[in-house]
Structures are given as C-alpha cells and as structure tokens.
Amino acid sequence: MWTIENRARYDRSKLRYPSDLTDEEWSLIETMIPRAKRGGNKRTVNVRAVMNGLMYILSTGCQWRAIPKDLPPRSTVNYYFRRWQHEGTLDRLHHALYVLCREQARRDA
C-alpha cells in the first residue's frame, strides 16, 4: 500500500538513474559479491558501479554499446556479468533476495 513512508522509501528521484542501487539495496548484496581473486593485480573497478551498469542494462533493455559514459565501460560490465553468471553469483543473489522478500511478506520462503 502506498503510504507517505513508502513513497519516501521507494523514491528514486535523487539517484543518477532510476536503476541505480540505493545504499540500503547495496548493503543487502555487497557481501554476496565475490572478493577479488588472490594473486595478480588488485581489483581497480568499483563493483557497485559495475552492478549499477548491469542494473541499467536489465532495467532499460538497452544494447551493451548504449551504456552511458558515466558507468563503467561495457566490456567491464559484460565481463562481470558473464563471470557472475558462470560462477552462480547472480543465481545466489536472486535466491537470497527472493527469500528476503518472502520473509518480509510473512510467507514461507
């Protein structure tokens, strides 16, 4: 139900893009994103920005080459998308968020 509290909670007008993750949303999934692999160079990419790029693609349905310039390059977003898909990270994220939504609705997970 839309109440004043809910409207404020779901307001996305202060975000750069409506698909960007809020701090609250990011805090839910941040721990589920795999750490950088050991050895080699340190990770220099901002993983939250990569996730925002991925969410932009998924929410708008745009082509990979149409990712805005202020998000990470399409090759970076695509690399992490493929890696997370192959490793099962996206499936784990989906399942964890699904269970959380079911619990908040007081339903069986």
N, C-alpha and C positions, 0 to 999 in steps of 0.2 A: 504494500500500500504506500502511496506517495504521501509522505508527511514532510513537514518542514525539515526535520532532521535527515530524512532520507534524501531529499533533494540536495541538501548541502553535501551529504556524504558522496553522492554519485555525480556531483558537478565536475565536469571535466573542462570547463572553460578556461581554467588557469593553466592548463597543460599546453605544451607546444603543439602537440597533435592529440586528438581525442583518443588515439590508440596507445599513447604513452602510458607507462605504468606509473601509478601513484607510489608514494613512499610506502604506504601500507601494503599495496599489492606486491611491490618489490620485496618487502621484508618477508612475505609468505613464501616466495620461491627462491630467494637468494641462496639459501642453504642447500637447495636441491640441485643447483647448477654445479657440475663437477669442477674441481680445482684444476689449475694448470698442471700439465704432466710434468713429472720430475725430469731434470736434466734439460739441456738446451737453453735457449733464451727464455727470459721471463716473459710472461704474458703482458703485452702492452696495450691491448684493446680493452675498452671499458665494456664489460659483459652486459651491464644494464642497457647501454646504448645499443648493443647487438640485439638484445631482447626487444627493445623499442622498435628497432628496424624490422625485426621479424613480425612483431605485432602490427606494424604499419602494413606490411605486405599482406598479412592474413585478414586484416580488417577492411582494407581498401580493395584487395584483389588486383592491385596494380602489377605490372610486369617488374621483374627484377631490375631492369635498367632504369625504371622510373622511380627508384628510391630517392628521396630528397637528398641534396648535397650535405645537409647538416646532420645526417645519420651516417653511420659507418659505411664504407664502400660496399657495393653489392656483393663483391667477391668475399668479403669478410662475413657478411650476414649469411650468405649462401653456404660458406664453409661451416659455420657453426650450426646452421640448420641441418645440414647433411650429417655432421658429426653427431649432434644430439639425437637425430632421428635414428642413426645406426646404433648408437650406444643405448638407446631406450630411454634417454633422459626426458624426451617430450612425452612419452607414454607415462612415465612416473609422475611428471608434473601434472598431467591431465588427471590421473587417478587420484593423486593427493588432493587436488582442488575439488574434484568430484566428491570425494569422501567428506571434505570440509563443508561443502555446500549442503550435502545431505544431512550432516550433523547439525548444522545451523538451522535447518528446516525441521529438526527433530524427527528425522526419518532414519530408517536403517540404512547404513552405508552399503 
